[in-house]
Amino acid sequence: MNLVATVYDVVVFFPHAVEILDRYNVDYYCRGATPFIEACQEKDLDAAVLWREIVAAAPADSRWKQTWDGCAADFLSDLILNHADVLNTELVMLQEVLNQVLKECSKAEEPKISAIHACFTSLCAACRRHTHAEEELLLKPLRNNVKGRGRPAVRAGLAKMEKEHLYLADLIHALRCLTGNYSMQELSSPSVALAGVMLQGLDKTLTHRLHLENNVLFPKLKASQGCV
């Protein structure tokens, strides 16, 4: 194991590692610059054991290494932009389910459900602000830059997006803690099981998006803008 490898290095070289890191709640999508060993220590994990698990799970085919070298930054940015509508639909559906859970819960469960509902509402609002800001502050200037304009705006947009990503990651972590990693145990509302499944799905949607932006798109943009 490379002792100076970061979490980013691991997920770029071993794309399948994201599923393993998800199981252990290791943040690869917003804190990829953290040294792999340090990230493991923060979760009380044995870095050597986790490393062996990742290596053992690597596909035998030598073509497994996904470098994204052939994937242009403008293609990735369009992919992220088009995904915004899908994300918004998911947020609307989840909001309705959590509203129902809040109505159904008992008095004893109300503080717990209210905390989950409030955290999700904050995440929902932050996602909508973020996707709008991303379009206005990063993706539009990026398209202008293709025509020879907008380089300072792209750099400023990148810095702001990275900061917002950390806030989104904090809200995701808070939801995991409040829901027991979406098990929603000790809650009896008829809709609570559905809410848990949908929240877990949203978690995967958001962490994949953050991973794609932080670990794939943004490094490409920084290289093209002379930020690295």
C-alpha positions as CSV (number, residue, x, y, z in Angstrom):
1,M,0.0,0.0,0.0
2,N,1.3,3.5,-0.9
3,L,1.6,5.3,2.4
4,V,1.0,8.7,0.9
5,A,-2.0,7.7,-1.2
6,T,-5.1,9.8,-0.7
7,V,-8.7,8.6,-0.7
8,Y,-9.0,10.3,-4.2
9,D,-6.1,8.2,-5.5
10,V,-7.8,5.0,-4.3
11,V,-11.2,5.7,-5.9
12,V,-9.7,6.9,-9.2
13,F,-7.4,3.9,-9.5
14,F,-10.0,1.5,-8.0
15,P,-13.4,2.7,-9.2
16,H,-15.1,-0.2,-7.4
17,A,-13.7,1.0,-4.1
18,V,-16.6,3.5,-3.7
19,E,-19.0,0.7,-2.8
20,I,-16.6,-0.6,-0.2
21,L,-15.9,2.9,1.2
22,D,-19.6,3.5,1.4
23,R,-20.1,0.5,3.6
24,Y,-17.6,1.9,6.1
25,N,-18.8,5.5,5.8
26,V,-15.5,6.8,4.5
27,D,-16.0,10.1,2.7
28,Y,-14.5,9.8,-0.8
29,Y,-16.8,12.2,-2.5
30,C,-15.9,15.5,-0.7
31,R,-12.8,14.8,1.3
32,G,-10.8,12.9,-1.2
33,A,-7.6,14.8,-0.4
34,T,-7.4,13.1,3.0
35,P,-4.6,10.5,3.2
36,F,-6.2,7.0,3.0
37,I,-4.6,5.9,6.2
38,E,-5.8,9.0,8.1
39,A,-9.4,8.5,6.7
40,C,-9.3,5.0,8.0
41,Q,-8.1,6.1,11.4
42,E,-10.9,8.6,11.7
43,K,-13.4,5.7,11.3
44,D,-11.4,3.3,13.6
45,L,-10.6,1.1,10.6
46,D,-7.4,-0.9,10.0
47,A,-6.1,0.7,6.8
48,A,-4.2,-2.4,5.8
49,V,-7.2,-4.6,6.1
50,L,-9.4,-2.3,4.2
51,W,-6.8,-1.9,1.5
52,R,-6.6,-5.7,1.1
53,E,-10.4,-5.8,0.8
54,I,-10.4,-3.2,-2.0
55,V,-7.5,-4.9,-3.9
56,A,-9.2,-8.4,-3.5
57,A,-12.4,-7.0,-5.0
58,A,-10.7,-5.6,-8.1
59,P,-12.0,-7.1,-11.4
60,A,-9.5,-9.6,-12.9
61,D,-9.9,-8.0,-16.3
62,S,-6.9,-5.7,-16.9
63,R,-9.3,-3.2,-18.5
64,W,-11.0,-2.4,-15.2
65,K,-9.1,0.8,-14.5
66,Q,-11.4,3.7,-15.3
67,T,-9.3,6.8,-15.9
68,W,-12.0,9.0,-17.5
69,D,-9.2,10.3,-19.8
70,G,-11.4,10.0,-22.9
71,C,-14.3,11.8,-21.2
72,A,-14.3,15.5,-22.0
73,A,-15.0,18.1,-19.3
74,D,-17.9,19.6,-21.3
75,F,-19.5,16.2,-21.6
76,L,-19.3,15.7,-17.9
77,S,-20.6,19.2,-17.1
78,D,-23.6,18.5,-19.4
79,L,-24.2,15.2,-17.7
80,I,-24.3,16.9,-14.3
81,L,-26.5,19.7,-15.6
82,N,-29.0,17.3,-17.1
83,H,-29.0,15.3,-13.8
84,A,-30.4,18.3,-11.9
85,D,-34.0,17.6,-13.0
86,V,-33.7,14.0,-11.9
87,L,-32.4,15.0,-8.5
88,N,-35.2,17.6,-8.1
89,T,-37.9,14.9,-8.8
90,E,-36.3,12.6,-6.2
91,L,-36.3,15.5,-3.6
92,V,-40.0,16.3,-4.2
93,M,-41.0,12.7,-3.8
94,L,-39.0,12.3,-0.6
95,Q,-40.4,15.5,0.8
96,E,-43.9,14.1,0.4
97,V,-43.1,10.8,2.1
98,L,-41.4,12.5,5.0
99,N,-44.3,14.9,5.4
100,Q,-46.5,11.8,5.7
101,V,-44.2,10.2,8.2
102,L,-44.3,13.3,10.3
103,K,-48.2,13.2,10.3
104,E,-48.3,9.6,11.2
105,C,-45.7,9.5,14.0
106,S,-46.6,9.2,17.7
107,K,-45.9,11.9,20.2
108,A,-43.0,9.9,21.5
109,E,-41.5,9.6,18.1
110,E,-42.2,13.2,17.0
111,P,-38.8,14.7,18.2
112,K,-36.8,12.1,16.3
113,I,-39.0,12.4,13.1
114,S,-38.9,16.2,13.4
115,A,-35.1,16.2,13.5
116,I,-34.9,13.9,10.4
117,H,-37.5,16.0,8.6
118,A,-35.7,19.3,9.4
119,C,-32.3,17.9,8.3
120,F,-33.8,16.6,5.1
121,T,-35.5,20.0,4.5
122,S,-32.1,21.7,4.9
123,L,-30.5,19.3,2.5
124,C,-33.3,19.7,0.0
125,A,-32.9,23.5,0.1
126,A,-29.1,23.3,-0.1
127,C,-29.3,21.0,-3.1
128,R,-31.6,23.3,-5.0
129,R,-29.5,26.4,-4.2
130,H,-26.4,24.4,-5.2
131,T,-27.6,23.1,-8.6
132,H,-28.8,26.6,-9.5
133,A,-25.5,28.2,-8.4
134,E,-23.6,25.5,-10.3
135,E,-25.4,26.3,-13.5
136,E,-24.9,30.1,-13.1
137,L,-21.5,30.3,-11.5
138,L,-19.7,27.4,-13.1
139,L,-21.3,25.7,-16.1
140,K,-22.3,28.9,-17.9
141,P,-18.9,30.5,-17.5
142,L,-17.4,27.1,-18.6
143,R,-19.3,27.3,-21.8
144,N,-18.2,30.9,-22.4
145,N,-14.6,29.8,-21.7
146,V,-14.8,27.4,-24.7
147,K,-15.1,30.6,-26.8
148,G,-12.1,32.2,-25.1
149,R,-13.8,33.9,-22.2
150,G,-14.7,33.3,-18.6
151,R,-11.5,31.7,-17.2
152,P,-11.6,33.8,-13.9
153,A,-15.3,33.1,-13.5
154,V,-14.7,29.3,-13.9
155,R,-12.0,29.4,-11.2
156,A,-14.2,31.4,-8.8
157,G,-17.1,29.0,-9.5
158,L,-15.0,26.0,-8.7
159,A,-13.9,27.4,-5.4
160,K,-17.5,28.2,-4.4
161,M,-18.8,24.7,-5.5
162,E,-16.1,22.9,-3.5
163,K,-17.1,24.8,-0.4
164,E,-20.8,24.0,-0.9
165,H,-20.0,20.4,-1.4
166,L,-18.5,20.2,2.1
167,Y,-21.8,21.6,3.5
168,L,-23.8,19.1,1.5
169,A,-21.6,16.2,2.8
170,D,-22.1,17.4,6.4
171,L,-25.9,17.2,5.9
172,I,-25.6,13.8,4.4
173,H,-23.6,12.6,7.4
174,A,-26.1,14.1,9.8
175,L,-29.0,12.3,8.1
176,R,-27.0,9.0,8.3
177,C,-26.6,9.6,12.1
178,L,-30.2,10.6,12.7
179,T,-31.6,7.6,10.8
180,G,-29.1,4.9,11.9
181,N,-27.8,4.7,8.4
182,Y,-31.4,4.7,7.1
183,S,-32.5,1.7,9.2
184,M,-35.1,4.0,10.8
185,Q,-35.2,1.6,13.8
186,E,-37.6,2.2,16.7
187,L,-40.0,4.2,14.5
188,S,-43.4,2.7,13.8
189,S,-44.9,5.0,11.2
190,P,-46.4,3.0,8.3
191,S,-44.4,5.1,5.8
192,V,-41.1,5.0,7.7
193,A,-39.7,1.9,5.8
194,L,-40.3,3.6,2.5
195,A,-38.7,6.8,3.8
196,G,-35.6,4.9,4.8
197,V,-35.2,3.2,1.4
198,M,-35.7,6.5,-0.4
199,L,-33.3,8.4,1.8
200,Q,-30.7,5.7,1.2
201,G,-31.3,6.0,-2.5
202,L,-30.9,9.8,-2.3
203,D,-27.6,9.3,-0.4
204,K,-26.3,7.2,-3.2
205,T,-27.5,9.7,-5.8
206,L,-25.8,12.7,-4.1
207,T,-22.6,10.9,-3.1
208,H,-22.1,9.7,-6.7
209,R,-22.7,13.2,-8.0
210,L,-20.3,14.7,-5.5
211,H,-17.7,12.0,-6.4
212,L,-18.1,12.7,-10.1
213,E,-17.7,16.4,-9.6
214,N,-14.9,16.5,-7.0
215,N,-12.8,13.6,-8.2
216,V,-13.3,13.7,-11.9
217,L,-14.8,16.9,-13.4
218,F,-13.2,19.5,-11.1
219,P,-9.6,18.1,-11.5
220,K,-10.1,18.2,-15.3
221,L,-11.4,21.8,-15.1
222,K,-8.5,22.9,-12.8
223,A,-6.0,21.5,-15.2
224,S,-7.6,23.2,-18.1
225,Q,-7.7,26.5,-16.2
226,G,-4.2,26.3,-15.0
227,C,-5.3,26.0,-11.3
228,V,-3.1,23.0,-10.6
